[in-house]
Structures are given as structure tokens and as C-alpha cells.
Amino acid sequence: MMHRPLIIRELGQQDYSTIWQAMRDFTDQRSSTSDDELWLVEHPPVYTLGQAGKPEHLLNPNDIPVIKTDRGGQVTYHGPGQQVAYALFDIRRLGIGVRQLVTTIEQVVVDTLKDVSITGYPKPDAPGVYVDEKKICSLGLRIRKGCSYHGLALNVDMDLTPFLGINPCGYQGLEMVDCKMLNPLVSLDDIKQRICDHFCLKVGYNQTTHKSGL
């Protein structure tokens, strides 16, 4: 098996704009020999509007900040209790395309949910992962220089009320759900570890290094 190391950064709760800029800097500065990284983070309450995002999907943001970002997709919400995992991967080196990366990330989430007795599934026409037609995980990526950044946001144990202030991912009336509602025994730390394990299995990383901070 090809030697594929992965650096996993546990960043705690961090401001969205700070991490976004750090992802861009990392992608711009990395070389063909730089290790891939997976950043695990929670964000304070924020709405983010993807490149295709339409302002009319912001219904009532109240005092939650809105940031126009460079990932794909429409509008979503980030907040405490949501596990965000940013995939900073050299997909050219991995030999996969964008569609395959999206499918891989969705399967990572499906397998993570299965581990905690939650049945999730992707939809071919709407990226992300769903449970009983409710959305539990949003997904958005940016590819630059053959490398990915941004990633997934899995609702684990959070206040879902702010999703009512938007049309999530551009879909009017789309209901959101989190893991805790479906399995009260779920913990954020458990979900975090399972996400890491499934990324390693699905992408083929066979050596991991855990780091705190950037």
C-alpha cells in the first residue's frame, strides 16, 4: 500500500473567517510533497453563503453574521455542537476527481452515522447526507491547484433554530436534524474520532499525526 500520511488538527472552537483564511494560505503554500490534513473544528454562530449562494435564501439572519465564502453550494449555518471537518487533500496526487471526493465524504458521514445506529444516505441531486428526508450533514468544497479545502458540517448536538432563518442549501422548507435527536447517547468526541477513522479507511491514509492548533 502506498505510504499516505495524514495530519489531523483538532482546533476546538474557532472563528470562521480565521480558519477560512488559514485554509487558503495552506493550499497556496503547500507543495507536491506536503502532507494532506484534516481540520476538525466548531464555529461560533455564522451563516456562510457559497459561490452559488443567492441572498434571497437568507430569510431572517437576525444578529448572526453572514459571510460570503468561496466554497461550492448555497447558504448554510455553522454553530457550536456541529462537527466541521475540513479536507485539505491533494486530490491530484490521490488520483481522484471532485465527484469522487464528494462521494467519499458522503460515505464517510454515512458510515460514521451507521456506527451510532443512525441510518443516513446521500442524494444524487443534492450533496450532503440525509435521514428520513431531513438533512443532517452539509457539504461544500473548493478545489485550487489540484487540492481541496472546505469540507463537511455534521449536526451532532446543536441548536437547530438558526436554520429557520435560511433556506438551508437553497431548499425552501428543508428540515434539519442532528445526531442527538436520533440517538441521545451520541457525543461530539465520539463522532469526531469516527470521522477521522473513516476518512483514513476510505481515502487510504495509513499513518496519522494528531496536532492541536494551526
FENFENLIN-V206076 format. One record per helix or strand. SS is the DSSP state (alpha for helix, beta for strand). FROM is the first residue (numbers start at 0). LEN is the number of residues. Records with the same first field share a line. If there is no record, write none. Layout:
SS = FROM-LEN, FROM-LEN
This chain:
beta = 4-9, 35-7, 45-4, 57-1, 65-3, 74-4, 81-7, 89-1, 120-3, 125-6, 133-11, 146-9, 165-1, 175-1, 206-6
alpha = 15-14, 54-3, 90-4, 97-18, 160-5, 167-3, 178-4, 187-16
